[in-house]
Amino acid sequence: MGRPRLHDEQTAKALLDAAELMIAANGPNALSLRRLAEQTQTSTRAVYSLFGSKDGLVLALAQRAFEMLGAGIHALPTTADPIADLVDAGVVVFRRFAIEHPSLFRLAFQHRNTTPSQQWPNLRPTQQAALAGLGERIARLGPAHELTDRAASEATIEFHALCEGLAALELRGVLPTGNEEQLWRHALTALVSGLNHGSLARPERPSNE
């Protein structure tokens, strides 16, 4: 019978959960491996064993953010209305993630300086997987919106950018209280309604003449 692993996935989850709460309470600079080990009743060795370093732990938290978004979009049901389904991807998945996990949202999307730049490329596969799920919903708009492959790719970035901006504004308390979800739906619906071949075409630069 093999020996049980000293630091397993359960320990990793406990460390990530505690680290998220620590960052939520006091910001990313307050992350302390010693305090983290105390709170999870483990040792700093567990962090190094599972994540390699403190930087590796921060990277894992950012990766968790993209995994949550990807899983949320994948689990969201689809209906016969691709526009409503796409808007739900923004409101039900992205908005809920940002509200329920504000520290992860800020870490993954707004505080890249807390993640070592040389390690950031390691996040790209998970980030791209989350965007792929969003892209699939945009592709469902299909011929009705005259989306070419290039236009659909651009639309995915535009939709994500609007979600990210709305989430940042809501977390800062800028959106009208009580009408946040309605504003999200109106903004995303307006964007989706404009996703046609003409609106995505690049305008010509004005002549200097």
N, C-alpha and C positions, 0 to 999 in steps of 0.2 A: 504494500500500500504506500503510495507516494506521500510525501510530506505536504501539508496544506501550505498554500502561498501566504507568506507573512503579510504582504500588502496586496490585497485583491481589488476587484472592481468596486466592492462595497466600500472599502476604505477610500478609494479614489472619489466616489460619489460623495461621501461624507466630507472630504476635504474641499471639494468643489462647492458643495452647498454652503459650508461654513465660510469659505473665501468670498463667495458672492454676498453673503450677509455682512461680512466685515467691510467689504468695499461699499456696499449700499449705505452702511451707517456712517462711514468716515472717509470715503473716497479711495481711489486706487493706491495712493501713496501710503495709506494706513495698513496695507497688507503686511502682516508679520507672521513669519513661519513659526516662530516660537508660540505666539498666541494661538495660532491656528492648530498647532499640535496639541496644545492644552485643551482647547475647546472640543476637539474630536477624540481626546483621550488616546492619542497616538504619539509619534515622535517626529522630529524634523527629518529623521532618516526616511520616514515614509514618503515625505514630499519628494526627496531626492530620488528615492527608488522608483516612484511612480511617474514623476514629471521631469526629473533631471535637474531642476533648479527652480528658483522662484520665478524666473522668466518663463520657464516651461509651464508652470502653473497658470500664469496669466494668459499664456497662449491657449491653454486648454479651456480656460473660461471663455475666451473669444470664440474658440471652436464650438463650444457648447451653444453659444448664441445662434450660430449659423445652423447647427444641427436641429435646434428647436424650431427654427423657422422652416427648415426643409421638411421636418417631420409634420409640422402643423399644416403646411400646404398639401403634403401628400395625403394626410388624413381627412382633409376637407372634402365633403361629398360634392359631386358634380350633378348638375341638373340640365334641363333642356335649354337653359338661358345662360350662354357663355359670358355675357356681360355682367349679369348679377353674380355669377361664380367668380369672376375676376375681381369685382369690387369686394366680395366677401374675403378673398385672399388678403386684401389689404386691411379690411376692417376687423374681421374675425381672427385672422392669424397675426399679421404684423402689429396692429394696434394693441391687441391683447398681450402679445409678447412684450412690447415696450412698457405697457402699464404694469404688468406683473413682474417683469424683470428689468427695471430701469437701469440698474448698475451694469447688467450684461449688455444692454442696448448701447449705453454710453461707452463701455469698454470696446465693443466690437466696431462701432460706427463713428465715435467721436473722439476717442482717446487712443489713437494708434501709437502715440508717443510713449505710452506705457507698455507697449509690446515691442520687443526688440525688432528693429527693421529687418535684420538678417533672417529672422524667423517668420516674418509675416507671410512670405510666399508659401509656407507650409499650410496656411489657412485656405489657400485658393481652391483646392479641390472641394472642400466642404462648402465654401462660399458659392462656388459655381454650381454645386449640386442643388443648393437652395434656389438659386436663380433659374436653374433648369426647370424646376417644378413650376415656378411662376411663368416661365417662357411657354410651357405646355398649355397653360390656361390662356395666354395671349394668342397662341397659335390656333386655339379653338374659334377665335373670331373669324378666321379664315377669309374666304372670298368676299363675304359681305362687307369687310373693311379693306379689301384689296391689299392685304398685308403680304409683301414679299418677305423672303427670309431675312433680308437685311433690315427691312422695316420692322419686322417682329423683334429682332434682336435689339434694335434701338428702342422700341416701345417697352421692352422689358426693363431696360435701364431707366427710362423715363418714369415708368410706373413705380419702380423701386425708389427712385430719387424722391418722388412725391410722398411716398409712404414715410421715408426717412425724415423728410422735412416736417411733415405733419406730426410725427411722433416727437421730434425734438421740440416743436412749438408747444405741444400739449404738456410735455413733461416740465416745461418752463412756465406753465400756467398762462400762456398767451391766448389759447383758444377760449371762446366764450363758454363759461361754466354752464354745464347742463346740455349744451348743444354740440359737444365734441364729436360724438359719433355721427350725428347728422351732417356736420361739416365735412368729416372724412368722406362720407358717402357722396355728398354733392361734388366734392373736389375730384374724387376718383372717377365718378360717373362722367363728369365733364371731360376728363382726360381720355377715358375709354371711348367716349362718343366722338372724339376728334382723331382717333387712331385710324386714319384712312390714308390712302396713298398720297393724296394731295397735301394733307396737313403735315406729313412727315418729309415731304420733299424739301430740299434745302433751297431757301430763297436766294435769288441772285443778289450779288452785292450791288449797291447803287453806283451808278456811274459818277465819276469825278468831274465829268464834263458839265 
